[in-house]
Amino acid sequence: MPLLYTIGKLTVAPALRLAWRPSVEGLEHIPPTGGAIFAANHLSVADELLLGTVVPRHLAFWAKSDYFKGTGLRGRFSKAVLTGLGAIPVERAGGRAALSAFDAAIPALKGGDLVVVYPEGTRSPDGRLYRGRTGVARLAVAAQVPVIPVGTIGTEKVQPIGARMPRLLPADITIRFGKPLDFTGRPDDRTSLRAMTDEVMSEIQKLTGQEYVPRYAPPRAHPATPGDTPL
């Protein structure tokens, strides 16, 4: 576990658990060792904070590559923090540039790390669960690791879309971890990837009870944030 992440687990995480008091279910589904993908719904920027707070192991989150390229004191600080936390840079432009994050995640997973992916690609604009992008299935097949569905409920109350900072007040938050999905040996053709992704989204929907929308989430006017990924 990266040193900065360890420091955060010992200092920041207890404070956030006290402030938000999340209810956690299914921690027994998180493997004590070995790589795995957490595939979660995405309601708020606070999703990353909450997951990192309740999961005992290190989580590698996607982060917009711009945060690693800033200049000046603020840019260097941002890069140092994200690097110290073990974040994976992702290009928002899509195409081959975006796949660099995919390439970086494979050795992390094979090395025994946990990688968090939001298959919807962005935060839900209205609280519903949108169609998942197939990057999560492609990553699972390539790295040969299980996918653990994650359902978060109530985090949009902590930090609604457009809010710059989370509200450090108790909220009705629940985080549920489902049984791991094993896609080992499955083909990586387009039809198979779509079927696996739909299976992941179905399991997430069972955990959250969200209304499912069979189309991709619409693009937002707000700037992209850590955790958003086009994969």
N, C-alpha and C positions, 0 to 999 in steps of 0.2 A: 504494500500500500504506500503511495507517495507520501513523503513527510508532511507536506502541507495539508493533505487530505486527512492524515492521522491527527494532526493538531486540531483540525476542524471537528473531527468526530469526538474529540475529548472536550472541546470547549463550546463550539457553536451548536452542535447537534443537541446536547442536553437542554440548552436554552430554548431552542426552537420547539423541542418536544413539550417543554413546559408551557410555552406560549400558545401553541396550537393544539396540543393534546390529541394527536391523531389516533384513531382506532385502527389497528393493524390486524389483518387476518391472513392466514396462509403462509406465514414465515417458514413453516416446515417444508414448503415447496422450493425454497432457495437452497441449491446445493452448497455444502460447506467448502468445497473446492471445485476447481475446473471451470472452464469457460461456459458462458450461457448468455443469451440475448434476452433482455427485458423488453417486451413489446407492450407499450402502454398507450392509453388514451391521453389526450393532451388538452387540458382546460385552462392552464395558467402557467406563467413563468415559475410560479411557486412549486410546480410539480417536481422540478429538479431538486429543490431544497428539501421537500418532504421525503422523496425517495432516498436521497442521501442521508437523511436523518434517521430513517427507520431500518435501512438495510445494513447489517453488520459488516459486509464486505465492501471493497472499493468498487465504485461504479464509474465507468468511463462514459461521459456524455459527449454528444456532438456539440461543437461550438462553431459559429460562423467564423470563417478564416480571417475576416477583417479584424477580429479581436486579437489575432496573433501578429498583425502587420502594422499596428498603430505606431505613430512616431511621438516623440516627446516623452515627458515623464509619465503621462497618463497611459500612453500606448505601451511603454515598456512595462509599466505596472500590470496592465491587463494581460500582456503576454506572459509575464512571470507567474501570475496567479493561475491562469489556465493551464500552463505547462506544469506547474507544481501540483495541480489537481489531477493531472493525467487526462485532460480533455483531448478529444480528437477533432482537428479542424476540418470543416466541410465548406466547399464552395457553393454558394447559393445560385450560381449561374446555371448549374445543371450540366448535362453532358459529361465528357471525359473529365472535366475539372471536378465535378461533384463526386465522381467515382474514386477520386484520390482518398476520400474519407472511407469509402468501402474497402479500399486496399489497405488502409492503415488499421482498420478494425479487425481484419482477419488474423494478423499475427498476435494482436492483443487477446483475441478470443482463444486462439490456439495455445497462447501462453498461460491461459487459466483465468483471464480477467472477465468481468461482467460488463457488457456494453448495453447501454440504454438506447432504444430506437422508438420514435413515435411514428408509426406507419401512416397516420393521417397526413404527415408532412408539415403540419402547422397546427396552431391551436384552433380548437373548434370555435367558430364565430357565434354560436347560439346554444352551446351545451349539448348538441346532438353528436352522435358518433358517425364519422364519415368513412367512405371507402378507403381501404388501406392501399398504399403503394407497395409494389412487390419487392422492394429492396430488402425488407426484413426476411423474406423467404430466401431470396438469393444469397443473403449473408449467412443464413443458417445452413444452407446446403454447402456453400463454399467452405465454411469453417468447421462443418460437421459438429455443431453444438446444438443443444436444445433451445427452444424458445419458451420463455416463461411469460404468459399473459399477465398483465397488471392492470387493475382498474382503480382509478382515483376518483373520489367523489367529494365535492365541496371545495376544491382548491380554488375555483374561480371566485369564491367569496374572500379568499385571502388576498389575491391580487388579480382583479379583473383586467381584461384586455384594455390597454391604455394607461393603467396605473404604473407609475415609475417604481414604486416601492411596495413591498408586502405590508399588510396590516398585522402587527404583532399582537393579535388578540385571539382568544380562544374561538374556534370555529368548529362546526360539525363536519369533520373531515374523516373519511374512511379510505384506507388503502388496502386493496385485496390482491393477493398473489394466487394465481391459478396453478393447476398441475402442469408440469413441463410438457411441451409438445415435441416429439422426436421426429424429425424429418430426415434422419440419416438414410442415405441410399436413394432418396427421391430424385427424379430427374429435374434438370433445371431449364426445361423448355418453357415457353411462355404460358402455355395452358396449365402446366403443373405449378408454376410459381403463383399464378393467379389463384388456383385452388387452395394452395397452402396459405396464402395471404388471407383469403376469405375465411379459412378455418381459424386463423389467429384472431381476426376481427370478431368472429362469432363468439369466441371464448372471452374476449374483452367485454363484449356486449353483455354476456351472462354475468360478468362480475360487476358491471356498473348499472345495468338496467336502462342505459340510455336508448333513446330512439335511434334506430340505424337509418342512415341516408345512403343509398347505393350509388353515390357519385362522389367525386373528389371534393374536398373542402375548397370553397372559393378563396382566391388570393385576398390578403388583407391589405388595408391601407397603412397599417402600423408597420414600423420597421421590424425586420426579422430579429429574433432573439436567440440566445443559447438554447439548444434543444430542438429548434426547428431544423428540419432537414428535408431536401427534396427527394431523398432516396426512398 
